[in-house]
Amino acid sequence: MKIQDAIQLLEQWAPPAYQENYDNAGLLTGNAAWDCTGIICCLDATADVVNEAVQKKCNLVVAHHPIIFGGLKKITGRNYVEQTVIAAIKNDIAIYAIHTNLDNVMAGVNNRIAEKLGLVNCRILAPKTGQLMKLYTFVPVEHAENVRSAVFKAGAGYIGNYSECSFNMEGAGTFKAGEGANPFVGPHNIRHEEKEIKIETVFPAYLQKAVVAALIQSHPYEEVAYDIVALQNEFAQVGSGLTGELAVPVPEEQFLKDIKQAFGLQMLRHTKLMGRPVSKVAICGGAGSFLTGRAINAGADMYITSDIKYHEFFDADSRLVLADIGHWESEQFTIDLLFDILQSKFPTFAVLKTGVRTNPVYYF
């Protein structure tokens, strides 16, 4: 097994195209072509985690947070970032980060939090726009099914929980084959009319090359006519945060206790209780103050996130309970998520969870 095999699996789960523009997910040290001797899953790739990987003979560390976030101008070991990079390079350890792209997919970090809280009917809180494109193409009637199947296989045609979605309209296409052309049907230098199906289907923008390649390979014409249009529709499967519902409404005090138990918390910070049952819950692993307004507009009774500053607690505006459970605490189950993704594909391979506590925050 190569390191690239693990990377390919992770990027199928959370495509790099879905990371935020400030992020630095991907392979940070090492070489994807190396043979993989074992994988350590962690939240933070620190020097201690790299040393753990060396001791356990694992040469791939899969972390949620990128150890290299901004540019490195010097690598002298003056801080924990440089120390980690030096340790990784000296010991031929590859570090791969899967950060906001894993936050932004439906089956990612926030879904694992939702599972821990027993939420159902989950939806993305702030769906992204500009992530979808539409393909229009024109195919001879008898070849339409072959082309549809090919572009669906390449990843087109998904709308929510539905697949192989398309719109099809029959019409007439015309063309005149010039000198040097090799027409599939029709003579040279005479306009030909052919019954065709106009196929419309949507696809994630990052799959454009694959979808177009599938179209051209499956289409019978020498010159394939097609249009690709960027859409501004919200992509319901990709975005920040999540909302979900409790199967049975719970009093606020009881739900706060449930949160503490589910996440093993010593304490949590929250705004004034509203005196009403908690039914709808919004969540965002990591720093999520930017979504408080979205949580309010979604009708959430409580919004669970972390890294809330003092003045940001006022944004709750007595319209929901805002609960800060801590950054590491909110994302701790990402380690389990990464382990489960990799273990499901490579069940006989050494995939391990880190035993290093990387949370820099302690409570007295």
Protein Blocks (a to p, Z undefined) as FASTA:
>chain_A
ZZklmmmmmmmmmgfklpcfkbcgdjfbdjfkbccfbdcddfbdcfklmmmmmmnopabd
cdfbdfblbdcfbdehlamklmmmmmmmmnopacdddfklmmmpmklmklmmmmmnopah
iacfbdcehkaccddddddfklmmmmmmmmmmnogaiahjbghiacdddddddddddehi
acfbdcehiacddddddddddddfklmmmmmmmmmmmpmbfbdcddddddfbdcfkgced
jddddfbacdfklmmmmmmmmnopabdcddddehiacfbdcddehjfklmmmmmmmnopa
bdcdehiafklmmmnnopaccddebjklmmmmmmmmmmmmmmmmmmmbccdddfbdfbfb
dcZZ
